[in-house]
Amino acid sequence: MIKERLKSEIREWAESIIIALILALLIRTFVIQAFKIPSGSMIPTFEIGDRIFVNKFIYGAKIPFTDIKFPALRQPHRGDIIVFVSPETPKKDFVKRLIALEGETVEIQAGNILINGKRVDGPDSVKSNYYYNRGEFGKDGTAITVPNGFYFVLGDNSANSRDSRYWGFVPKKNLIGKAVLLYWPINRIRVIK
């Protein structure tokens, strides 16, 4: 009787643990995932070592080991802080600010972003940063058109960011999600806009 009761309790614990692991895996794969900021490319928005939650569901979570995505709740917008698989190093994930969408012409002029020949007036997160002319895709006086199916991204710390100015465009298929919450360190907890 005691053995049966012990077996029953062990089975209940095992079932609970397995269900919790499956739920955690599903949530991490399709809904929200934690990331750690490894560099200073997004200073002052993020400091080295900050930890953020990324909403994977908003842009349509990808089914693992396929190129199939769930329908998006909304499309990415200029100014969104996005996490994506690096076009240069596919084993790394990057976090940058979305600057230009597919089909738009982007130019960096005197520290400002011009989209289709006009200075960006919003969102504030884009117009308040100073962007340096660097790299093959960020030369002074060079306007480039973002191809269909791609994005142009920049780090907020333009002086210290390897971004679209150097390696070009981010394929839509590389998009992981939108940064939504800075949760660590505690004194910096905030919703990311």
Backbone bond lengths (Angstrom), bond angles and torsions (degrees), N, CA, C in turn:
res aa  C-N    CA-C-N  psi(-1)  N-CA   C-N-CA  omega(-1)  CA-C   N-CA-C  phi
1 M - - - 1.447 - - 1.537 111.40 -
2 I 1.329 116.99 -43.87 1.459 121.17 179.40 1.528 109.54 -66.99
3 K 1.337 116.60 -39.52 1.465 120.55 178.74 1.524 111.02 -62.78
4 E 1.332 116.32 -43.00 1.475 120.48 179.48 1.524 110.46 -63.83
5 R 1.320 115.98 -41.51 1.466 120.48 179.44 1.532 110.50 -65.16
6 L 1.323 116.57 -42.02 1.458 121.69 177.71 1.529 110.65 -63.32
7 K 1.331 117.12 -44.49 1.472 121.50 177.13 1.519 110.79 -60.28
8 S 1.313 116.31 -41.66 1.467 121.36 -179.99 1.535 110.80 -63.56
9 E 1.333 116.84 -42.82 1.463 120.41 179.20 1.527 111.35 -66.80
10 I 1.321 116.76 -41.42 1.465 120.60 178.10 1.515 110.01 -62.32
11 R 1.343 116.25 -43.83 1.471 120.51 178.40 1.534 111.17 -61.36
12 E 1.318 117.53 -42.36 1.466 121.10 178.47 1.532 110.81 -62.27
13 W 1.328 116.59 -44.48 1.462 120.79 178.04 1.526 110.51 -61.90
14 A 1.306 116.23 -46.30 1.466 120.79 -179.14 1.525 110.73 -61.33
15 E 1.322 116.56 -43.89 1.472 120.11 178.44 1.529 110.70 -61.89
16 S 1.314 116.59 -43.85 1.473 120.54 179.70 1.526 111.19 -61.89
17 I 1.320 116.31 -43.33 1.469 120.37 -179.94 1.521 110.66 -65.55
18 I 1.315 117.51 -43.77 1.472 121.40 179.89 1.524 110.43 -63.02
19 I 1.326 117.49 -43.88 1.478 120.89 178.83 1.524 110.34 -63.05
20 A 1.333 116.96 -42.39 1.467 120.55 179.08 1.527 110.87 -63.03
21 L 1.334 117.44 -42.02 1.468 120.84 178.52 1.525 111.58 -64.62
22 I 1.319 116.87 -42.02 1.470 119.98 178.51 1.519 110.67 -63.52
23 L 1.337 117.17 -44.31 1.466 120.51 178.39 1.526 111.45 -62.43
24 A 1.328 116.65 -43.58 1.470 120.32 179.22 1.522 110.57 -62.11
25 L 1.321 116.99 -42.07 1.457 121.27 179.17 1.533 111.22 -64.47
26 L 1.321 116.98 -42.98 1.470 120.58 178.27 1.529 111.48 -64.25
27 I 1.324 116.69 -43.16 1.470 120.48 179.65 1.527 110.10 -63.41
28 R 1.333 117.16 -45.64 1.466 121.27 -179.91 1.527 111.85 -64.76
29 T 1.313 117.13 -36.85 1.460 121.10 -177.03 1.521 112.44 -76.07
30 F 1.322 117.76 -38.55 1.455 120.01 -170.47 1.526 116.15 -116.15
31 V 1.326 118.71 -17.07 1.465 119.08 -171.84 1.526 112.70 -116.98
32 I 1.319 118.04 -63.94 1.465 120.97 -174.13 1.528 109.68 -145.09
33 Q 1.335 115.72 143.24 1.459 120.50 -179.43 1.517 109.11 -139.63
34 A 1.320 115.61 145.21 1.465 121.60 178.29 1.527 110.05 -90.18
35 F 1.335 116.02 142.19 1.464 122.74 176.84 1.522 108.56 -135.77
36 K 1.329 115.42 151.37 1.471 122.05 176.62 1.526 107.87 -110.14
37 I 1.323 117.34 135.59 1.459 122.86 179.60 1.527 108.31 -79.96
38 P 1.359 117.70 115.63 1.458 120.33 -173.98 1.535 115.27 -92.91
39 S 1.330 117.23 -13.75 1.467 118.69 -174.44 1.525 110.67 -139.09
40 G 1.330 115.42 176.25 1.459 121.05 -179.44 1.514 113.90 -93.25
41 S 1.326 118.71 17.01 1.466 121.03 -175.32 1.529 114.17 -68.45
42 M 1.341 117.40 -15.81 1.465 119.87 -179.51 1.530 112.70 -113.84
43 I 1.338 117.29 14.51 1.470 120.72 175.42 1.527 107.93 -63.90
44 P 1.299 122.44 135.04 1.453 130.01 11.52 1.533 114.04 -92.80
45 T 1.326 117.82 -4.52 1.461 120.33 -178.30 1.519 111.09 -60.09
46 F 1.339 116.56 -47.32 1.460 122.04 177.50 1.526 109.17 -129.14
47 E 1.323 115.94 141.88 1.460 122.82 174.68 1.532 108.42 -97.80
48 I 1.314 116.98 159.03 1.460 121.04 175.71 1.527 108.55 -58.87
49 G 1.324 116.50 129.92 1.467 121.75 179.75 1.517 114.57 94.08
50 D 1.344 118.35 -10.97 1.464 120.00 175.97 1.527 108.67 -59.30
51 R 1.312 115.53 151.12 1.467 121.03 177.54 1.523 108.46 -120.79
52 I 1.316 114.40 134.07 1.463 120.07 -175.62 1.525 110.74 -128.09
53 F 1.329 114.78 155.25 1.460 121.12 169.93 1.520 107.46 -101.30
54 V 1.332 115.33 138.65 1.455 122.26 -179.15 1.529 108.55 -117.93
55 N 1.331 115.64 125.45 1.457 122.11 177.14 1.529 108.36 -80.70
56 K 1.321 117.11 112.06 1.455 121.85 -178.83 1.529 111.33 -89.08
57 F 1.319 116.14 -21.23 1.459 121.83 -174.52 1.526 112.40 -76.52
58 I 1.334 117.48 -31.20 1.461 122.19 -172.67 1.531 112.99 -59.53
59 Y 1.342 117.07 -39.94 1.463 121.28 -179.55 1.531 112.34 -97.38
60 G 1.329 116.63 4.36 1.460 120.66 -178.33 1.518 110.87 94.19
61 A 1.325 116.37 99.51 1.471 121.15 -178.16 1.527 110.33 -65.63
62 K 1.316 114.24 144.95 1.465 121.31 -179.49 1.529 109.86 -89.61
63 I 1.321 116.30 138.09 1.455 121.25 175.12 1.531 107.24 -77.58
64 P 1.336 117.40 124.86 1.466 120.07 -175.81 1.532 113.24 -54.61
65 F 1.330 114.61 144.05 1.463 124.42 177.15 1.523 113.48 65.98
66 T 1.336 116.83 16.18 1.467 121.53 176.29 1.523 108.19 -138.36
67 D 1.322 116.51 173.85 1.460 121.41 171.69 1.530 110.69 -103.13
68 I 1.326 116.53 14.39 1.464 122.21 -178.76 1.525 109.35 -84.73
69 K 1.346 115.23 133.51 1.460 120.92 178.69 1.517 109.79 -122.45
70 F 1.329 115.47 148.71 1.451 120.79 171.26 1.528 108.78 -70.79
71 P 1.320 118.76 157.98 1.466 120.03 177.16 1.535 111.14 -60.52
72 A 1.315 115.48 141.29 1.467 121.22 -179.83 1.515 110.75 -78.58
73 L 1.335 115.90 147.71 1.462 120.46 172.43 1.525 109.87 -75.37
74 R 1.341 115.05 -34.66 1.461 121.15 175.27 1.519 108.69 -158.49
75 Q 1.301 115.93 161.42 1.457 121.93 177.88 1.535 108.91 -84.68
76 P 1.326 117.26 155.23 1.468 119.85 176.62 1.533 111.08 -61.70
77 H 1.323 115.40 146.00 1.466 122.24 178.96 1.528 109.83 -117.11
78 R 1.321 115.33 154.83 1.458 120.75 174.26 1.533 108.62 -56.46
79 G 1.318 116.40 134.34 1.460 121.29 -179.56 1.517 113.56 97.18
80 D 1.334 118.29 -17.70 1.468 120.60 177.35 1.528 109.38 -61.75
81 I 1.309 116.45 141.35 1.462 120.69 171.32 1.522 105.62 -93.27
82 I 1.329 114.94 116.79 1.456 120.57 -174.34 1.524 111.59 -114.66
83 V 1.307 115.34 153.29 1.459 122.63 172.86 1.519 106.24 -113.08
84 F 1.334 115.95 135.80 1.460 120.77 -175.46 1.521 110.16 -150.74
85 V 1.314 114.92 161.74 1.466 120.68 175.41 1.524 107.10 -76.40
86 S 1.321 116.63 129.92 1.461 121.82 -177.99 1.526 111.40 -59.10
87 P 1.344 117.38 130.87 1.461 119.91 175.71 1.530 112.36 -67.17
88 E 1.327 116.65 -26.43 1.471 122.02 -179.75 1.521 112.56 -84.03
89 T 1.317 116.28 -44.34 1.460 122.77 -175.39 1.525 108.63 -128.12
90 P 1.335 117.68 90.09 1.473 120.80 -173.61 1.530 116.02 -59.09
91 K 1.323 118.56 -12.94 1.465 119.68 178.29 1.527 111.99 -87.53
92 K 1.341 117.01 -2.01 1.469 121.42 179.87 1.525 109.95 -112.25
93 D 1.326 114.79 146.43 1.461 121.47 172.80 1.518 107.68 -107.35
94 F 1.335 116.24 137.54 1.458 122.11 179.85 1.518 109.57 -114.15
95 V 1.323 115.39 155.25 1.456 122.22 171.90 1.528 107.29 -123.87
96 K 1.337 115.93 124.75 1.470 122.33 -179.34 1.530 108.61 -148.11
97 R 1.344 114.29 172.14 1.460 119.98 177.26 1.528 109.40 -95.52
98 L 1.319 116.16 133.89 1.466 122.03 178.41 1.528 108.74 -75.40
99 I 1.333 115.50 122.61 1.459 121.26 -175.20 1.524 111.86 -107.73
100 A 1.329 117.22 -46.72 1.468 120.45 -177.28 1.522 110.43 -134.38
101 L 1.324 114.24 142.19 1.456 122.24 -179.60 1.529 110.27 -96.27
102 E 1.313 115.61 169.45 1.455 120.09 -179.47 1.534 111.12 -57.07
103 G 1.334 114.84 139.06 1.459 120.97 178.86 1.516 114.59 85.62
104 E 1.331 118.07 -11.75 1.459 120.54 179.82 1.529 110.20 -87.21
105 T 1.335 115.03 149.82 1.458 121.06 174.55 1.520 107.22 -98.98
106 V 1.332 115.94 128.43 1.466 120.92 -176.38 1.520 109.50 -120.89
107 E 1.340 114.30 142.51 1.465 120.98 178.02 1.517 108.50 -146.65
108 I 1.336 116.10 143.36 1.460 121.70 174.54 1.518 106.69 -105.06
109 Q 1.351 115.76 119.96 1.455 120.28 -175.69 1.527 108.90 -136.48
110 A 1.330 116.84 117.92 1.467 123.39 179.57 1.528 111.35 52.78
111 G 1.355 116.63 39.30 1.453 121.82 177.46 1.514 115.03 84.81
112 N 1.320 117.03 -6.35 1.461 121.84 -178.82 1.524 111.04 -102.63
113 I 1.317 115.29 156.43 1.459 121.81 175.59 1.519 108.63 -97.24
114 L 1.327 115.27 128.78 1.455 121.03 173.58 1.525 107.87 -111.47
115 I 1.312 116.35 128.65 1.454 122.30 175.79 1.517 107.10 -115.07
116 N 1.325 115.16 122.27 1.467 121.74 -177.77 1.534 110.83 53.09
117 G 1.345 115.65 38.44 1.457 121.65 175.30 1.514 115.86 85.13
118 K 1.342 118.28 -3.70 1.464 121.23 -178.36 1.528 110.21 -116.76
119 R 1.350 114.89 139.36 1.464 119.98 178.60 1.529 109.64 -62.74
120 V 1.325 115.45 137.00 1.465 120.80 178.97 1.520 108.73 -68.79
121 D 1.331 116.38 122.98 1.459 121.75 178.07 1.521 112.09 -97.24
122 G 1.285 118.19 -12.64 1.466 122.07 179.64 1.503 108.69 -162.43
123 P 1.240 119.40 159.75 1.457 127.09 -4.53 1.529 112.64 -72.27
124 D 1.322 115.51 163.66 1.473 120.88 -178.45 1.520 111.92 -56.58
125 S 1.335 116.45 -32.46 1.468 120.54 -177.88 1.523 111.99 -63.13
126 V 1.311 117.77 -24.79 1.469 120.79 178.35 1.520 110.09 -90.66
127 K 1.325 117.84 -47.29 1.469 119.50 -174.26 1.524 113.69 -74.09
128 S 1.353 118.01 -16.04 1.462 119.47 -179.16 1.536 112.84 -86.18
129 N 1.328 118.02 -11.86 1.467 121.06 179.42 1.524 110.45 -90.50
130 Y 1.328 115.58 150.29 1.459 121.44 173.05 1.520 107.17 -99.69
131 Y 1.331 116.72 124.75 1.457 121.44 -177.89 1.523 110.20 -109.92
132 Y 1.325 115.50 127.86 1.462 122.04 -179.13 1.524 110.91 -86.90
133 N 1.343 114.59 146.49 1.465 120.49 174.39 1.521 107.41 -80.75
134 R 1.308 115.76 108.64 1.463 121.43 179.87 1.514 108.98 -147.22
135 G 1.329 116.18 158.60 1.457 121.55 173.82 1.522 113.77 73.99
136 E 1.295 114.61 170.79 1.463 121.93 -177.03 1.529 112.88 -63.59
137 F 1.344 117.06 -34.18 1.464 120.86 -176.34 1.530 112.72 -100.24
138 G 1.330 117.40 9.43 1.455 120.37 -179.31 1.510 113.05 -129.98
139 K 1.328 116.50 22.43 1.471 120.19 -178.75 1.520 111.26 -64.64
140 D 1.341 115.00 147.34 1.453 121.78 177.93 1.525 109.70 -61.39
141 G 1.329 116.18 132.74 1.458 121.12 177.89 1.515 114.45 78.16
142 T 1.342 117.44 8.25 1.464 120.65 -179.71 1.520 109.91 -108.42
143 A 1.313 115.42 117.95 1.466 121.17 174.85 1.525 107.29 -100.53
144 I 1.323 116.29 129.36 1.461 120.16 179.75 1.525 109.96 -123.31
145 T 1.317 115.42 146.01 1.458 120.98 -179.88 1.524 109.22 -98.16
146 V 1.319 115.35 130.44 1.456 121.27 178.92 1.528 108.02 -75.85
147 P 1.335 117.75 122.73 1.472 119.97 -178.78 1.526 111.89 -66.32
148 N 1.328 115.97 158.51 1.467 120.59 175.46 1.524 109.24 -59.87
149 G 1.331 115.59 138.13 1.455 120.92 179.62 1.514 114.41 84.85
150 F 1.352 117.28 12.89 1.464 121.08 -177.29 1.525 111.18 -136.72
151 Y 1.362 115.22 165.92 1.459 123.23 175.53 1.527 109.12 -130.07
152 F 1.341 115.82 158.18 1.457 123.15 173.78 1.517 106.15 -113.05
153 V 1.348 117.30 124.22 1.467 121.82 -175.28 1.527 110.70 -126.52
154 L 1.329 115.75 151.33 1.464 121.65 177.24 1.527 109.30 -137.69
155 G 1.327 115.58 151.31 1.458 120.59 171.89 1.520 109.30 -81.48
156 D 1.312 117.34 148.69 1.470 120.86 178.94 1.524 111.21 -66.60
157 N 1.323 117.55 -28.16 1.464 122.58 176.93 1.528 106.79 -93.88
158 S 1.303 115.25 74.10 1.465 122.36 -171.31 1.522 113.68 -56.65
159 A 1.312 117.58 -29.43 1.463 120.67 -179.95 1.526 111.85 -72.56
160 N 1.339 117.11 -18.36 1.465 120.79 -174.95 1.533 110.26 -137.08
161 S 1.320 117.11 51.11 1.454 120.04 -178.69 1.521 110.89 -139.64
162 R 1.300 115.81 127.15 1.468 121.30 172.85 1.522 105.50 -92.02
163 D 1.323 116.03 111.06 1.458 120.91 -171.50 1.522 110.89 -144.09
164 S 1.314 117.69 -156.87 1.469 121.76 -176.02 1.521 113.14 -59.14
165 R 1.317 118.00 -22.21 1.463 119.62 177.51 1.528 110.95 -62.05
166 Y 1.317 116.75 -29.06 1.467 122.17 -176.33 1.527 113.13 -98.67
167 W 1.333 117.65 -47.23 1.460 119.73 -173.13 1.519 114.41 -110.93
168 G 1.297 117.96 4.73 1.466 119.58 173.84 1.512 114.01 94.69
169 F 1.296 116.06 -132.76 1.466 121.50 -166.92 1.530 112.20 -108.02
170 V 1.338 114.52 155.07 1.459 121.59 177.47 1.530 107.97 -97.41
171 P 1.337 117.66 120.32 1.463 119.17 176.23 1.530 110.65 -64.73
172 K 1.329 116.79 141.50 1.464 120.96 177.86 1.520 111.34 -53.66
173 K 1.326 116.34 -37.46 1.466 120.07 -176.95 1.526 112.32 -65.35
174 N 1.345 118.21 -17.86 1.467 121.97 179.27 1.527 112.92 -83.48
175 L 1.329 116.95 -8.77 1.460 121.38 -176.89 1.527 110.88 -66.43
176 I 1.321 116.56 128.86 1.467 122.37 177.61 1.518 110.36 -98.69
177 G 1.337 117.10 -47.26 1.459 119.17 -179.30 1.518 112.51 173.21
178 K 1.328 113.89 -172.81 1.466 122.69 -177.29 1.527 109.18 -108.73
179 A 1.332 116.24 131.23 1.463 120.86 175.52 1.526 108.75 -67.79
180 V 1.347 116.61 127.62 1.463 120.03 -175.21 1.525 114.87 -122.21
181 L 1.348 117.42 -23.90 1.456 119.12 -175.92 1.517 110.52 -150.11
182 L 1.329 115.64 128.84 1.460 121.47 169.81 1.528 104.81 -91.76
183 Y 1.350 117.01 114.59 1.462 119.43 -173.78 1.530 114.30 -110.63
184 W 1.335 118.11 -6.18 1.456 120.14 179.03 1.507 109.01 -152.06
185 P 1.296 120.51 135.40 1.452 129.05 6.54 1.532 112.05 -75.66
186 I 1.302 114.45 160.76 1.463 121.51 -173.00 1.527 112.08 -57.08
187 N 1.326 117.95 -38.89 1.469 119.93 -177.12 1.526 112.65 -71.90
188 R 1.332 118.04 -5.99 1.472 121.24 178.96 1.524 112.48 -115.13
189 I 1.330 118.54 9.10 1.467 121.45 -178.61 1.520 109.54 -56.81
190 R 1.346 115.18 130.01 1.465 119.97 177.16 1.526 110.20 -168.59
191 V 1.306 114.28 157.31 1.461 121.30 172.86 1.532 107.09 -76.80
192 I 1.329 116.89 136.70 1.458 121.34 -178.25 1.511 108.82 -92.62
193 K 1.337 115.22 126.46 1.472 119.85 179.22 1.488 110.85 -114.41
